Each structure stands twice: as C-alpha cells, then as structure tokens.
Amino acid sequence: MTEQNKNELKKKKWPVINQKECAGCSVCVEACPMECLRIGMPKFRGDIHTTAELAKPDCCTGCGICAQNCPIRAIVMTEKNDK
C-alpha cells in the first residue's frame, strides 16, 4: 500500500451520532449501503428512547449516506485520524 493510500485511509470520515438528538427512527439504518448502523437497546428497563449506533465500524466506508438521510440531522460526518 502506498503512503498516499495510507493517508487517505487515515482521513476517512466517520458518522458521529448525537445520542441526545437521535429519535431512533431507523432511516439511517435503512439507508446505509454497508449495513454498519443499528438501533440500539434502551439504556434501562422502561426506557422508550432508542438511538442509532455504529455497530460495524470496520465495514463503514465513510460515504455519508446515513448523515444525508437523517431527517433531524443527528448524524455528522467527522474525520477520524488513526495514528
């Protein structure tokens, strides 16, 4: 792998889900072509608030389709720099 390819992988964007804003509607889960997202379990018994979460980060390509399809803009694509 060339140095340029390694740098491109290091700068890949990742979805960051605002757990307070997410309504758990699953639009992003359905839109993800790589099936990386899922709706998580409630935090405690009796809780009705579920949210999206990145379940398979290794499969994520950083395409941003989840963020584009989120109806309340609870997902933001940010650069993830691994060293």
Distance bins in CASP14 RR format, pairs under 12 A and 6 or more apart:
PFRMAT RR
TARGET T0000
AUTHOR 0000-0000-0000
RMODE 2
METHOD distances of the structure
MODEL  1
1 7 0 0 0 0 0 1 0 0 0 0 0
1 8 0 0 0 0 1 0 0 0 0 0 0
1 9 0 0 0 0 1 0 0 0 0 0 0
1 10 0 0 0 0 0 1 0 0 0 0 0
2 8 0 0 0 0 1 0 0 0 0 0 0
2 9 0 0 0 0 0 1 0 0 0 0 0
3 9 0 0 0 0 0 1 0 0 0 0 0
3 10 0 0 0 0 0 1 0 0 0 0 0
4 10 0 0 0 0 0 1 0 0 0 0 0
4 11 0 0 0 0 0 1 0 0 0 0 0
5 11 0 0 0 0 0 1 0 0 0 0 0
5 12 0 0 0 0 0 1 0 0 0 0 0
6 12 0 0 0 0 0 1 0 0 0 0 0
6 81 0 0 0 0 0 1 0 0 0 0 0
6 82 0 0 0 0 0 1 0 0 0 0 0
6 83 0 0 0 0 0 1 0 0 0 0 0
7 79 0 0 0 0 0 1 0 0 0 0 0
7 81 0 0 0 0 1 0 0 0 0 0 0
7 82 0 0 0 0 0 1 0 0 0 0 0
7 83 0 0 0 0 0 1 0 0 0 0 0
8 61 0 0 0 0 0 1 0 0 0 0 0
8 62 0 0 0 0 0 1 0 0 0 0 0
8 79 0 0 0 0 0 1 0 0 0 0 0
8 81 0 0 0 0 0 1 0 0 0 0 0
9 60 0 0 0 0 0 1 0 0 0 0 0
9 61 0 0 0 0 0 1 0 0 0 0 0
9 62 0 0 0 0 0 1 0 0 0 0 0
9 79 0 0 0 0 0 1 0 0 0 0 0
9 80 0 0 0 0 1 0 0 0 0 0 0
9 81 0 0 0 0 0 1 0 0 0 0 0
9 82 0 0 0 0 1 0 0 0 0 0 0
9 83 0 0 0 0 0 1 0 0 0 0 0
10 79 0 0 0 0 1 0 0 0 0 0 0
10 80 0 0 0 0 1 0 0 0 0 0 0
10 81 1 0 1 0 0 0 0 0 0 0 0
10 82 1 0 1 0 0 0 0 0 0 0 0
10 83 1 0 0 1 0 0 0 0 0 0 0
11 62 0 0 0 0 0 1 0 0 0 0 0
11 77 0 0 0 0 0 1 0 0 0 0 0
11 78 0 0 0 0 0 1 0 0 0 0 0
11 79 1 0 1 0 0 0 0 0 0 0 0
11 80 0 0 0 0 1 0 0 0 0 0 0
11 81 1 0 0 1 0 0 0 0 0 0 0
11 82 0 0 0 0 1 0 0 0 0 0 0
12 57 0 0 0 0 0 1 0 0 0 0 0
12 58 0 0 0 0 0 1 0 0 0 0 0
12 60 0 0 0 0 1 0 0 0 0 0 0
12 61 1 0 0 1 0 0 0 0 0 0 0
12 62 1 0 1 0 0 0 0 0 0 0 0
12 63 0 0 0 0 1 0 0 0 0 0 0
12 64 0 0 0 0 0 1 0 0 0 0 0
12 77 0 0 0 0 1 0 0 0 0 0 0
12 78 0 0 0 0 0 1 0 0 0 0 0
12 79 1 0 0 1 0 0 0 0 0 0 0
12 80 1 0 0 1 0 0 0 0 0 0 0
12 81 0 0 0 0 1 0 0 0 0 0 0
12 82 0 0 0 0 1 0 0 0 0 0 0
13 60 0 0 0 0 1 0 0 0 0 0 0
13 61 0 0 0 0 1 0 0 0 0 0 0
13 62 1 0 1 0 0 0 0 0 0 0 0
13 63 0 0 0 0 1 0 0 0 0 0 0
13 64 1 0 0 1 0 0 0 0 0 0 0
13 65 0 0 0 0 0 1 0 0 0 0 0
13 66 0 0 0 0 0 1 0 0 0 0 0
13 67 0 0 0 0 1 0 0 0 0 0 0
13 75 0 0 0 0 0 1 0 0 0 0 0
13 76 0 0 0 0 1 0 0 0 0 0 0
13 77 1 0 1 0 0 0 0 0 0 0 0
13 78 1 0 0 1 0 0 0 0 0 0 0
13 79 1 0 1 0 0 0 0 0 0 0 0
13 80 1 0 0 1 0 0 0 0 0 0 0
13 81 0 0 0 0 0 1 0 0 0 0 0
14 36 0 0 0 0 1 0 0 0 0 0 0
14 37 0 0 0 0 0 1 0 0 0 0 0
14 54 1 0 0 1 0 0 0 0 0 0 0
14 56 0 0 0 0 0 1 0 0 0 0 0
14 57 1 0 0 1 0 0 0 0 0 0 0
14 58 0 0 0 0 0 1 0 0 0 0 0
14 59 0 0 0 0 0 1 0 0 0 0 0
14 60 1 0 0 1 0 0 0 0 0 0 0
14 61 0 0 0 0 0 1 0 0 0 0 0
14 62 1 0 0 1 0 0 0 0 0 0 0
14 63 0 0 0 0 0 1 0 0 0 0 0
14 64 0 0 0 0 1 0 0 0 0 0 0
14 66 0 0 0 0 0 1 0 0 0 0 0
14 67 0 0 0 0 0 1 0 0 0 0 0
14 75 0 0 0 0 0 1 0 0 0 0 0
14 76 0 0 0 0 1 0 0 0 0 0 0
14 77 1 0 0 1 0 0 0 0 0 0 0
14 78 1 0 0 1 0 0 0 0 0 0 0
14 79 1 0 0 1 0 0 0 0 0 0 0
14 80 1 0 1 0 0 0 0 0 0 0 0
14 81 0 0 0 0 0 1 0 0 0 0 0
14 82 0 0 0 0 0 1 0 0 0 0 0
15 22 0 0 0 0 0 1 0 0 0 0 0
15 28 1 0 0 1 0 0 0 0 0 0 0
15 29 0 0 0 0 0 1 0 0 0 0 0
15 31 0 0 0 0 0 1 0 0 0 0 0
15 32 0 0 0 0 1 0 0 0 0 0 0
15 34 0 0 0 0 0 1 0 0 0 0 0
15 36 1 0 0 1 0 0 0 0 0 0 0
15 37 1 0 0 1 0 0 0 0 0 0 0
15 52 0 0 0 0 1 0 0 0 0 0 0
15 53 0 0 0 0 1 0 0 0 0 0 0
15 54 1 0 1 0 0 0 0 0 0 0 0
15 55 0 0 0 0 0 1 0 0 0 0 0
15 56 0 0 0 0 0 1 0 0 0 0 0
15 57 0 0 0 0 1 0 0 0 0 0 0
15 59 0 0 0 0 0 1 0 0 0 0 0
15 60 1 0 0 1 0 0 0 0 0 0 0
15 61 0 0 0 0 0 1 0 0 0 0 0
15 62 1 0 0 1 0 0 0 0 0 0 0
15 63 0 0 0 0 1 0 0 0 0 0 0
15 64 1 0 0 1 0 0 0 0 0 0 0
15 65 0 0 0 0 1 0 0 0 0 0 0
15 66 1 0 1 0 0 0 0 0 0 0 0
15 67 1 0 1 0 0 0 0 0 0 0 0
15 68 0 0 0 0 0 1 0 0 0 0 0
15 69 0 0 0 0 0 1 0 0 0 0 0
15 70 0 0 0 0 1 0 0 0 0 0 0
15 74 0 0 0 0 1 0 0 0 0 0 0
15 75 1 0 1 0 0 0 0 0 0 0 0
15 76 1 0 0 1 0 0 0 0 0 0 0
15 77 1 0 1 0 0 0 0 0 0 0 0
15 78 0 0 0 0 1 0 0 0 0 0 0
15 79 0 0 0 0 0 1 0 0 0 0 0
15 80 0 0 0 0 1 0 0 0 0 0 0
16 22 0 0 0 0 0 1 0 0 0 0 0
16 37 0 0 0 0 0 1 0 0 0 0 0
16 52 0 0 0 0 0 1 0 0 0 0 0
16 53 0 0 0 0 0 1 0 0 0 0 0
16 54 0 0 0 0 1 0 0 0 0 0 0
16 57 0 0 0 0 0 1 0 0 0 0 0
16 60 0 0 0 0 0 1 0 0 0 0 0
16 62 0 0 0 0 0 1 0 0 0 0 0
16 64 0 0 0 0 0 1 0 0 0 0 0
16 66 0 0 0 0 0 1 0 0 0 0 0
16 67 0 0 0 0 1 0 0 0 0 0 0
16 70 0 0 0 0 0 1 0 0 0 0 0
16 73 0 0 0 0 0 1 0 0 0 0 0
16 74 0 0 0 0 1 0 0 0 0 0 0
16 75 1 0 0 1 0 0 0 0 0 0 0
16 76 1 0 1 0 0 0 0 0 0 0 0
16 77 1 0 0 1 0 0 0 0 0 0 0
16 78 1 0 1 0 0 0 0 0 0 0 0
16 79 0 0 0 0 0 1 0 0 0 0 0
16 80 0 0 0 0 1 0 0 0 0 0 0
17 23 0 0 0 0 0 1 0 0 0 0 0
17 24 0 0 0 0 1 0 0 0 0 0 0
17 28 0 0 0 0 1 0 0 0 0 0 0
17 29 0 0 0 0 0 1 0 0 0 0 0
17 32 0 0 0 0 0 1 0 0 0 0 0
17 36 0 0 0 0 0 1 0 0 0 0 0
17 37 0 0 0 0 1 0 0 0 0 0 0
17 38 0 0 0 0 0 1 0 0 0 0 0
17 39 0 0 0 0 0 1 0 0 0 0 0
17 40 0 0 0 0 0 1 0 0 0 0 0
17 50 0 0 0 0 0 1 0 0 0 0 0
17 51 1 0 0 1 0 0 0 0 0 0 0
17 52 1 0 1 0 0 0 0 0 0 0 0
17 53 1 0 0 1 0 0 0 0 0 0 0
17 54 1 0 0 1 0 0 0 0 0 0 0
17 55 0 0 0 0 0 1 0 0 0 0 0
17 66 0 0 0 0 1 0 0 0 0 0 0
17 67 0 0 0 0 1 0 0 0 0 0 0
17 70 0 0 0 0 1 0 0 0 0 0 0
17 72 0 0 0 0 0 1 0 0 0 0 0
17 73 0 0 0 0 0 1 0 0 0 0 0
17 74 1 0 0 1 0 0 0 0 0 0 0
17 75 1 0 1 0 0 0 0 0 0 0 0
17 76 0 0 0 0 1 0 0 0 0 0 0
17 77 0 0 0 0 0 1 0 0 0 0 0
17 78 0 0 0 0 0 1 0 0 0 0 0
18 24 0 0 0 0 0 1 0 0 0 0 0
18 28 0 0 0 0 0 1 0 0 0 0 0
18 51 0 0 0 0 1 0 0 0 0 0 0
18 52 0 0 0 0 1 0 0 0 0 0 0
18 53 0 0 0 0 0 1 0 0 0 0 0
18 67 0 0 0 0 0 1 0 0 0 0 0
18 70 0 0 0 0 1 0 0 0 0 0 0
18 72 0 0 0 0 1 0 0 0 0 0 0
18 73 0 0 0 0 1 0 0 0 0 0 0
18 74 1 0 1 0 0 0 0 0 0 0 0
18 75 1 0 0 1 0 0 0 0 0 0 0
18 76 1 0 0 1 0 0 0 0 0 0 0
18 78 0 0 0 0 0 1 0 0 0 0 0
19 40 0 0 0 0 0 1 0 0 0 0 0
19 43 0 0 0 0 1 0 0 0 0 0 0
19 49 0 0 0 0 1 0 0 0 0 0 0
19 50 0 0 0 0 0 1 0 0 0 0 0
19 51 1 0 1 0 0 0 0 0 0 0 0
19 52 0 0 0 0 1 0 0 0 0 0 0
19 53 0 0 0 0 1 0 0 0 0 0 0
19 54 0 0 0 0 0 1 0 0 0 0 0
19 74 0 0 0 0 1 0 0 0 0 0 0
19 75 0 0 0 0 0 1 0 0 0 0 0
20 43 0 0 0 0 0 1 0 0 0 0 0
20 49 0 0 0 0 1 0 0 0 0 0 0
20 51 0 0 0 0 1 0 0 0 0 0 0
20 72 0 0 0 0 0 1 0 0 0 0 0
20 74 0 0 0 0 1 0 0 0 0 0 0
21 49 0 0 0 0 0 1 0 0 0 0 0
21 51 0 0 0 0 1 0 0 0 0 0 0
21 52 0 0 0 0 0 1 0 0 0 0 0
21 70 0 0 0 0 1 0 0 0 0 0 0
21 71 0 0 0 0 0 1 0 0 0 0 0
21 72 1 0 0 1 0 0 0 0 0 0 0
21 73 1 0 0 1 0 0 0 0 0 0 0
21 74 1 0 1 0 0 0 0 0 0 0 0
21 75 0 0 0 0 1 0 0 0 0 0 0
21 76 0 0 0 0 0 1 0 0 0 0 0
22 28 0 0 0 0 1 0 0 0 0 0 0
22 29 0 0 0 0 0 1 0 0 0 0 0
22 37 0 0 0 0 0 1 0 0 0 0 0
22 39 0 0 0 0 1 0 0 0 0 0 0
22 40 0 0 0 0 1 0 0 0 0 0 0
22 49 0 0 0 0 1 0 0 0 0 0 0
22 50 0 0 0 0 1 0 0 0 0 0 0
22 51 1 1 0 0 0 0 0 0 0 0 0
22 52 1 0 1 0 0 0 0 0 0 0 0
22 53 0 0 0 0 1 0 0 0 0 0 0
22 54 0 0 0 0 0 1 0 0 0 0 0
22 66 0 0 0 0 0 1 0 0 0 0 0
22 67 0 0 0 0 0 1 0 0 0 0 0
22 70 0 0 0 0 1 0 0 0 0 0 0
22 71 0 0 0 0 0 1 0 0 0 0 0
22 72 1 0 0 1 0 0 0 0 0 0 0
22 73 0 0 0 0 0 1 0 0 0 0 0
22 74 1 0 1 0 0 0 0 0 0 0 0
22 75 1 0 0 1 0 0 0 0 0 0 0
22 76 0 0 0 0 0 1 0 0 0 0 0
23 39 0 0 0 0 0 1 0 0 0 0 0
23 48 0 0 0 0 0 1 0 0 0 0 0
23 49 0 0 0 0 1 0 0 0 0 0 0
23 50 0 0 0 0 1 0 0 0 0 0 0
23 51 1 0 0 1 0 0 0 0 0 0 0
23 52 0 0 0 0 1 0 0 0 0 0 0
23 70 0 0 0 0 1 0 0 0 0 0 0
23 71 0 0 0 0 1 0 0 0 0 0 0
23 72 1 0 0 1 0 0 0 0 0 0 0
23 73 0 0 0 0 0 1 0 0 0 0 0
23 74 1 0 0 1 0 0 0 0 0 0 0
23 75 0 0 0 0 0 1 0 0 0 0 0
24 30 0 0 0 0 0 1 0 0 0 0 0
24 37 0 0 0 0 0 1 0 0 0 0 0
24 38 0 0 0 0 0 1 0 0 0 0 0
24 39 1 0 1 0 0 0 0 0 0 0 0
24 40 0 0 0 0 1 0 0 0 0 0 0
24 41 0 0 0 0 0 1 0 0 0 0 0
24 42 0 0 0 0 0 1 0 0 0 0 0
24 48 0 0 0 0 0 1 0 0 0 0 0
24 49 1 0 0 1 0 0 0 0 0 0 0
24 50 1 0 1 0 0 0 0 0 0 0 0
24 51 1 0 1 0 0 0 0 0 0 0 0
24 52 1 0 1 0 0 0 0 0 0 0 0
24 53 0 0 0 0 1 0 0 0 0 0 0
24 70 0 0 0 0 1 0 0 0 0 0 0
24 71 0 0 0 0 0 1 0 0 0 0 0
24 72 0 0 0 0 1 0 0 0 0 0 0
24 74 0 0 0 0 1 0 0 0 0 0 0
24 75 0 0 0 0 0 1 0 0 0 0 0
25 31 0 0 0 0 0 1 0 0 0 0 0
25 37 0 0 0 0 0 1 0 0 0 0 0
25 39 0 0 0 0 1 0 0 0 0 0 0
25 49 0 0 0 0 0 1 0 0 0 0 0
25 50 0 0 0 0 1 0 0 0 0 0 0
25 51 0 0 0 0 1 0 0 0 0 0 0
25 52 0 0 0 0 1 0 0 0 0 0 0
25 66 0 0 0 0 0 1 0 0 0 0 0
25 69 0 0 0 0 0 1 0 0 0 0 0
25 70 0 0 0 0 1 0 0 0 0 0 0
25 71 1 0 0 1 0 0 0 0 0 0 0
25 72 1 0 0 1 0 0 0 0 0 0 0
25 74 0 0 0 0 1 0 0 0 0 0 0
25 75 0 0 0 0 0 1 0 0 0 0 0
26 32 0 0 0 0 0 1 0 0 0 0 0
26 37 0 0 0 0 1 0 0 0 0 0 0
26 38 0 0 0 0 1 0 0 0 0 0 0
26 39 1 0 1 0 0 0 0 0 0 0 0
26 40 0 0 0 0 0 1 0 0 0 0 0
26 50 0 0 0 0 1 0 0 0 0 0 0
26 51 0 0 0 0 0 1 0 0 0 0 0
26 52 1 0 0 1 0 0 0 0 0 0 0
26 53 0 0 0 0 0 1 0 0 0 0 0
26 66 0 0 0 0 0 1 0 0 0 0 0
26 69 0 0 0 0 0 1 0 0 0 0 0
26 70 0 0 0 0 0 1 0 0 0 0 0
26 71 0 0 0 0 0 1 0 0 0 0 0
27 37 0 0 0 0 0 1 0 0 0 0 0
27 39 0 0 0 0 0 1 0 0 0 0 0
27 52 0 0 0 0 1 0 0 0 0 0 0
27 65 0 0 0 0 0 1 0 0 0 0 0
27 66 0 0 0 0 1 0 0 0 0 0 0
27 67 0 0 0 0 0 1 0 0 0 0 0
27 68 0 0 0 0 0 1 0 0 0 0 0
27 69 1 0 1 0 0 0 0 0 0 0 0
27 70 1 0 0 1 0 0 0 0 0 0 0
27 71 1 0 1 0 0 0 0 0 0 0 0
27 72 0 0 0 0 1 0 0 0 0 0 0
27 73 0 0 0 0 0 1 0 0 0 0 0
27 74 0 0 0 0 0 1 0 0 0 0 0
27 75 0 0 0 0 1 0 0 0 0 0 0
28 34 0 0 0 0 0 1 0 0 0 0 0
28 35 0 0 0 0 0 1 0 0 0 0 0
28 36 0 0 0 0 1 0 0 0 0 0 0
28 37 1 0 1 0 0 0 0 0 0 0 0
28 38 0 0 0 0 1 0 0 0 0 0 0
28 39 0 0 0 0 1 0 0 0 0 0 0
28 51 0 0 0 0 0 1 0 0 0 0 0
28 52 1 0 1 0 0 0 0 0 0 0 0
28 53 0 0 0 0 0 1 0 0 0 0 0
28 54 0 0 0 0 0 1 0 0 0 0 0
28 55 0 0 0 0 0 1 0 0 0 0 0
28 60 0 0 0 0 0 1 0 0 0 0 0
28 63 0 0 0 0 0 1 0 0 0 0 0
28 64 0 0 0 0 1 0 0 0 0 0 0
28 65 0 0 0 0 1 0 0 0 0 0 0
28 66 1 1 0 0 0 0 0 0 0 0 0
28 67 1 0 0 1 0 0 0 0 0 0 0
28 68 0 0 0 0 1 0 0 0 0 0 0
28 69 1 0 1 0 0 0 0 0 0 0 0
28 70 1 0 1 0 0 0 0 0 0 0 0
28 71 0 0 0 0 1 0 0 0 0 0 0
28 72 0 0 0 0 0 1 0 0 0 0 0
28 73 0 0 0 0 0 1 0 0 0 0 0
28 74 0 0 0 0 1 0 0 0 0 0 0
28 75 1 0 1 0 0 0 0 0 0 0 0
28 76 0 0 0 0 0 1 0 0 0 0 0
28 77 0 0 0 0 0 1 0 0 0 0 0
29 35 0 0 0 0 1 0 0 0 0 0 0
29 36 0 0 0 0 1 0 0 0 0 0 0
29 37 1 0 1 0 0 0 0 0 0 0 0
29 38 1 0 0 1 0 0 0 0 0 0 0
29 39 1 0 0 1 0 0 0 0 0 0 0
29 40 0 0 0 0 1 0 0 0 0 0 0
29 50 0 0 0 0 0 1 0 0 0 0 0
29 51 0 0 0 0 0 1 0 0 0 0 0
29 52 1 0 0 1 0 0 0 0 0 0 0
29 53 0 0 0 0 1 0 0 0 0 0 0
29 54 0 0 0 0 0 1 0 0 0 0 0
29 55 0 0 0 0 1 0 0 0 0 0 0
29 56 0 0 0 0 0 1 0 0 0 0 0
29 65 0 0 0 0 0 1 0 0 0 0 0
29 66 1 0 0 1 0 0 0 0 0 0 0
29 69 0 0 0 0 1 0 0 0 0 0 0
29 70 0 0 0 0 0 1 0 0 0 0 0
29 75 0 0 0 0 0 1 0 0 0 0 0
30 37 0 0 0 0 1 0 0 0 0 0 0
30 38 0 0 0 0 0 1 0 0 0 0 0
30 39 0 0 0 0 0 1 0 0 0 0 0
30 52 0 0 0 0 0 1 0 0 0 0 0
30 65 0 0 0 0 0 1 0 0 0 0 0
30 66 0 0 0 0 1 0 0 0 0 0 0
30 69 0 0 0 0 1 0 0 0 0 0 0
30 70 0 0 0 0 0 1 0 0 0 0 0
30 71 0 0 0 0 0 1 0 0 0 0 0
31 37 0 0 0 0 1 0 0 0 0 0 0
31 52 0 0 0 0 0 1 0 0 0 0 0
31 63 0 0 0 0 1 0 0 0 0 0 0
31 64 0 0 0 0 1 0 0 0 0 0 0
31 65 1 0 1 0 0 0 0 0 0 0 0
31 66 1 0 1 0 0 0 0 0 0 0 0
31 67 0 0 0 0 1 0 0 0 0 0 0
31 68 1 0 0 1 0 0 0 0 0 0 0
31 69 1 1 0 0 0 0 0 0 0 0 0
31 70 0 0 0 0 1 0 0 0 0 0 0
31 71 0 0 0 0 0 1 0 0 0 0 0
31 75 0 0 0 0 0 1 0 0 0 0 0
32 38 0 0 0 0 1 0 0 0 0 0 0
32 39 0 0 0 0 0 1 0 0 0 0 0
32 52 0 0 0 0 1 0 0 0 0 0 0
32 53 0 0 0 0 0 1 0 0 0 0 0
32 54 0 0 0 0 1 0 0 0 0 0 0
32 55 0 0 0 0 1 0 0 0 0 0 0
32 56 0 0 0 0 1 0 0 0 0 0 0
32 59 0 0 0 0 1 0 0 0 0 0 0
32 60 0 0 0 0 1 0 0 0 0 0 0
32 61 0 0 0 0 1 0 0 0 0 0 0
32 62 0 0 0 0 0 1 0 0 0 0 0
32 63 0 0 0 0 1 0 0 0 0 0 0
32 64 0 0 0 0 1 0 0 0 0 0 0
32 65 1 0 0 1 0 0 0 0 0 0 0
32 66 1 0 1 0 0 0 0 0 0 0 0
32 67 0 0 0 0 0 1 0 0 0 0 0
32 68 0 0 0 0 0 1 0 0 0 0 0
32 69 0 0 0 0 1 0 0 0 0 0 0
32 70 0 0 0 0 0 1 0 0 0 0 0
32 75 0 0 0 0 0 1 0 0 0 0 0
33 59 0 0 0 0 0 1 0 0 0 0 0
33 60 0 0 0 0 0 1 0 0 0 0 0
33 61 0 0 0 0 1 0 0 0 0 0 0
33 62 0 0 0 0 0 1 0 0 0 0 0
33 63 1 0 0 1 0 0 0 0 0 0 0
33 64 0 0 0 0 1 0 0 0 0 0 0
33 65 1 0 0 1 0 0 0 0 0 0 0
33 66 0 0 0 0 1 0 0 0 0 0 0
33 68 0 0 0 0 0 1 0 0 0 0 0
33 69 0 0 0 0 0 1 0 0 0 0 0
34 54 0 0 0 0 0 1 0 0 0 0 0
34 55 0 0 0 0 0 1 0 0 0 0 0
34 56 1 0 0 1 0 0 0 0 0 0 0
34 57 0 0 0 0 0 1 0 0 0 0 0
34 58 0 0 0 0 1 0 0 0 0 0 0
34 59 1 0 1 0 0 0 0 0 0 0 0
34 60 1 0 0 1 0 0 0 0 0 0 0
34 61 1 0 1 0 0 0 0 0 0 0 0
34 62 0 0 0 0 1 0 0 0 0 0 0
34 63 1 0 0 1 0 0 0 0 0 0 0
34 64 0 0 0 0 0 1 0 0 0 0 0
34 65 0 0 0 0 1 0 0 0 0 0 0
34 66 0 0 0 0 1 0 0 0 0 0 0
35 54 0 0 0 0 0 1 0 0 0 0 0
35 55 0 0 0 0 1 0 0 0 0 0 0
35 56 1 0 0 1 0 0 0 0 0 0 0
35 58 0 0 0 0 0 1 0 0 0 0 0
35 59 1 0 0 1 0 0 0 0 0 0 0
35 60 0 0 0 0 1 0 0 0 0 0 0
35 61 0 0 0 0 0 1 0 0 0 0 0
35 65 0 0 0 0 0 1 0 0 0 0 0
35 66 0 0 0 0 0 1 0 0 0 0 0
36 52 0 0 0 0 0 1 0 0 0 0 0
36 53 0 0 0 0 1 0 0 0 0 0 0
36 54 1 0 0 1 0 0 0 0 0 0 0
36 55 1 0 0 1 0 0 0 0 0 0 0
36 56 1 0 1 0 0 0 0 0 0 0 0
36 57 1 0 0 1 0 0 0 0 0 0 0
36 58 0 0 0 0 1 0 0 0 0 0 0
36 59 1 0 1 0 0 0 0 0 0 0 0
36 60 1 0 1 0 0 0 0 0 0 0 0
36 61 0 0 0 0 1 0 0 0 0 0 0
36 62 0 0 0 0 1 0 0 0 0 0 0
36 63 0 0 0 0 1 0 0 0 0 0 0
36 64 0 0 0 0 0 1 0 0 0 0 0
36 65 0 0 0 0 0 1 0 0 0 0 0
36 66 1 0 0 1 0 0 0 0 0 0 0
36 75 0 0 0 0 0 1 0 0 0 0 0
37 51 0 0 0 0 0 1 0 0 0 0 0
37 52 1 0 1 0 0 0 0 0 0 0 0
37 53 1 0 0 1 0 0 0 0 0 0 0
37 54 1 0 0 1 0 0 0 0 0 0 0
37 55 1 0 0 1 0 0 0 0 0 0 0
37 56 0 0 0 0 1 0 0 0 0 0 0
37 57 0 0 0 0 0 1 0 0 0 0 0
37 59 0 0 0 0 1 0 0 0 0 0 0
37 60 0 0 0 0 1 0 0 0 0 0 0
37 62 0 0 0 0 0 1 0 0 0 0 0
37 63 0 0 0 0 0 1 0 0 0 0 0
37 64 0 0 0 0 0 1 0 0 0 0 0
37 65 0 0 0 0 0 1 0 0 0 0 0
37 66 1 0 1 0 0 0 0 0 0 0 0
37 67 0 0 0 0 0 1 0 0 0 0 0
37 69 0 0 0 0 0 1 0 0 0 0 0
37 70 0 0 0 0 0 1 0 0 0 0 0
37 74 0 0 0 0 0 1 0 0 0 0 0
37 75 0 0 0 0 1 0 0 0 0 0 0
38 50 0 0 0 0 1 0 0 0 0 0 0
38 51 0 0 0 0 0 1 0 0 0 0 0
38 52 1 0 0 1 0 0 0 0 0 0 0
38 53 1 0 0 1 0 0 0 0 0 0 0
38 54 0 0 0 0 1 0 0 0 0 0 0
38 55 1 0 1 0 0 0 0 0 0 0 0
38 56 0 0 0 0 1 0 0 0 0 0 0
38 57 0 0 0 0 0 1 0 0 0 0 0
38 59 0 0 0 0 0 1 0 0 0 0 0
38 66 0 0 0 0 0 1 0 0 0 0 0
39 49 0 0 0 0 0 1 0 0 0 0 0
39 50 1 0 1 0 0 0 0 0 0 0 0
39 51 1 0 0 1 0 0 0 0 0 0 0
39 52 1 0 1 0 0 0 0 0 0 0 0
39 53 1 0 0 1 0 0 0 0 0 0 0
39 54 0 0 0 0 0 1 0 0 0 0 0
39 55 0 0 0 0 1 0 0 0 0 0 0
40 47 0 0 0 0 0 1 0 0 0 0 0
40 49 0 0 0 0 0 1 0 0 0 0 0
40 50 1 0 1 0 0 0 0 0 0 0 0
40 51 1 0 0 1 0 0 0 0 0 0 0
40 52 1 0 0 1 0 0 0 0 0 0 0
40 53 1 0 1 0 0 0 0 0 0 0 0
40 54 0 0 0 0 0 1 0 0 0 0 0
40 55 0 0 0 0 1 0 0 0 0 0 0
41 47 0 0 0 0 1 0 0 0 0 0 0
41 48 0 0 0 0 0 1 0 0 0 0 0
41 49 0 0 0 0 0 1 0 0 0 0 0
41 50 1 0 0 1 0 0 0 0 0 0 0
41 51 0 0 0 0 1 0 0 0 0 0 0
41 53 0 0 0 0 1 0 0 0 0 0 0
41 55 0 0 0 0 0 1 0 0 0 0 0
42 48 1 0 0 1 0 0 0 0 0 0 0
42 49 1 0 0 1 0 0 0 0 0 0 0
42 50 1 0 1 0 0 0 0 0 0 0 0
42 51 0 0 0 0 1 0 0 0 0 0 0
43 49 1 0 0 1 0 0 0 0 0 0 0
43 50 0 0 0 0 1 0 0 0 0 0 0
43 51 0 0 0 0 1 0 0 0 0 0 0
43 53 0 0 0 0 0 1 0 0 0 0 0
44 50 0 0 0 0 0 1 0 0 0 0 0
51 70 0 0 0 0 0 1 0 0 0 0 0
51 72 0 0 0 0 0 1 0 0 0 0 0
51 74 0 0 0 0 1 0 0 0 0 0 0
51 75 0 0 0 0 0 1 0 0 0 0 0
52 66 1 0 0 1 0 0 0 0 0 0 0
52 67 0 0 0 0 0 1 0 0 0 0 0
52 69 0 0 0 0 0 1 0 0 0 0 0
52 70 0 0 0 0 1 0 0 0 0 0 0
52 71 0 0 0 0 0 1 0 0 0 0 0
52 72 0 0 0 0 0 1 0 0 0 0 0
52 74 1 0 0 1 0 0 0 0 0 0 0
52 75 1 0 0 1 0 0 0 0 0 0 0
53 60 0 0 0 0 0 1 0 0 0 0 0
53 66 0 0 0 0 0 1 0 0 0 0 0
53 74 0 0 0 0 0 1 0 0 0 0 0
53 75 0 0 0 0 0 1 0 0 0 0 0
54 60 1 0 0 1 0 0 0 0 0 0 0
54 62 0 0 0 0 0 1 0 0 0 0 0
54 64 0 0 0 0 0 1 0 0 0 0 0
54 66 0 0 0 0 1 0 0 0 0 0 0
54 67 0 0 0 0 0 1 0 0 0 0 0
54 75 0 0 0 0 1 0 0 0 0 0 0
54 77 0 0 0 0 0 1 0 0 0 0 0
54 78 0 0 0 0 0 1 0 0 0 0 0
54 80 0 0 0 0 0 1 0 0 0 0 0
55 66 0 0 0 0 0 1 0 0 0 0 0
57 80 0 0 0 0 1 0 0 0 0 0 0
57 82 0 0 0 0 0 1 0 0 0 0 0
60 66 0 0 0 0 1 0 0 0 0 0 0
60 67 0 0 0 0 0 1 0 0 0 0 0
60 75 0 0 0 0 0 1 0 0 0 0 0
60 77 0 0 0 0 0 1 0 0 0 0 0
60 80 0 0 0 0 1 0 0 0 0 0 0
61 77 0 0 0 0 0 1 0 0 0 0 0
62 68 0 0 0 0 0 1 0 0 0 0 0
62 75 0 0 0 0 0 1 0 0 0 0 0
62 77 1 0 0 1 0 0 0 0 0 0 0
62 78 0 0 0 0 0 1 0 0 0 0 0
62 79 0 0 0 0 0 1 0 0 0 0 0
62 80 0 0 0 0 1 0 0 0 0 0 0
63 69 0 0 0 0 0 1 0 0 0 0 0
63 75 0 0 0 0 0 1 0 0 0 0 0
63 77 0 0 0 0 1 0 0 0 0 0 0
64 70 0 0 0 0 1 0 0 0 0 0 0
64 75 0 0 0 0 1 0 0 0 0 0 0
64 76 0 0 0 0 1 0 0 0 0 0 0
64 77 1 0 1 0 0 0 0 0 0 0 0
64 78 0 0 0 0 0 1 0 0 0 0 0
65 75 0 0 0 0 1 0 0 0 0 0 0
65 77 0 0 0 0 1 0 0 0 0 0 0
66 73 0 0 0 0 0 1 0 0 0 0 0
66 74 0 0 0 0 1 0 0 0 0 0 0
66 75 1 0 1 0 0 0 0 0 0 0 0
66 76 0 0 0 0 0 1 0 0 0 0 0
66 77 0 0 0 0 1 0 0 0 0 0 0
67 73 1 0 0 1 0 0 0 0 0 0 0
67 74 0 0 0 0 1 0 0 0 0 0 0
67 75 1 0 1 0 0 0 0 0 0 0 0
67 76 1 0 0 1 0 0 0 0 0 0 0
67 77 1 0 1 0 0 0 0 0 0 0 0
67 78 0 0 0 0 1 0 0 0 0 0 0
68 75 0 0 0 0 1 0 0 0 0 0 0
68 76 0 0 0 0 0 1 0 0 0 0 0
68 77 0 0 0 0 1 0 0 0 0 0 0
69 75 0 0 0 0 1 0 0 0 0 0 0
70 76 0 0 0 0 1 0 0 0 0 0 0
70 77 0 0 0 0 0 1 0 0 0 0 0
END
